[in-house]
Amino acid sequence: DAGVIQSPRHEVTEMGQEVTLRCKPISGHDYLFWYRQTMMRGLELLIYFNNNVPIDDSGMPEDRFSAKMPNASFSTLKIQPSEPRDSAVYFCASSSRGGTEAFFGQGTRLTVV
Amino acid sequence: AQSVTQLDSHVSVSEGTPVLLRCNYSSSYSPSLFWYVQHPNKGLQLLLKYTSAATLVKGINGFEAEFKKSETSFHLTKPSAHMSDAAEYFCVVSGVSGGSYIPTFGRGTSLIVHP
């Protein structure tokens, strides 16, 4: 397996634009996590899915953020409208079951200007 | 509820000297514990994991960690630091929360290795 695949690797957008980040988890994994990493706050869990169902989205900072997992092999994190303070590295991770290690993608570095 | 405290935000060592990165955790259930490493502008790579088997866990690149339940600690060590070990290290606890396992990250420890 190629591991967790995220796209794009880098995204630069203007304030107010919609941004969509994509993630393909490892095949067979049934947990998927979205994290945000900033210098100020470290790694924050935004939302996670189990078997494509959102379980806990309490980490999503605002209603501008939304995430979907339409099938077992694809998830999106959308920010609409984007703001400069959304600039961060966004990581997607997947795991095969509870308590096992999570495998991380390479991240998407988002810059909102 | 669960949480992780990495006791040092930065650790500075000389090449060839021992490394100690400290981690304490809190969990309502018997947790799984992990250490991840992140090199600059890279993703996170698993170093080692504890999942209720042997309390002394060996990982990649000569790192190891010891699970001490009485101290709720999971410190990461390496006998001799290399320049390539310079990176950010994250301690992670994964325990049951609301019926599901959620990995919770510490704030990270930046390891600086001097020649």
Interface residues (C-beta under 8 A of the other chain):
Chain A: Y31 F33 Y35 G42 L43 L45 Y48 N50 I55 D56 F91 A93 S95 R97 G98 G99 T100 E101 A102 F103 F104 G105 Q106 G107
Chain B: S32 F34 Y36 K42 G43 L44 Q45 L46 K49 T51 F90 V92 S94 G95 V96 G98 S100 Y101 I102 P103 T104 F105 G106 R107 G108
